[in-house]
Amino acid sequence: MQSAHLDLVVANDVSRGGMGTDDNRVIIIDRQGRRTEAAGKKSLIAEAIIDALLEAL
């Protein structure tokens, strides 16, 4: 991630639905390799991603 100058990677778990539904599950990985899972309504997941980005910066 550092060589690509990435602060976060968000991986969408499509094996459990997500496409065409209101709910989803993602894994957020920060520059230090810490993993955070977020699941539920897509609006709540978006908030979790924004929170992780703010923390990373």
PyMOL commands that set and color helices and strands:
alter all, ss='L'
color gray80, all
select helices_A, chain A and resi 14-16+42-56
alter helices_A, ss='H'
color red, helices_A
select strands_A, chain A and resi 8-12+23-30+35-41
alter strands_A, ss='S'
color yellow, strands_A
deselect
rebuild
show_as cartoon
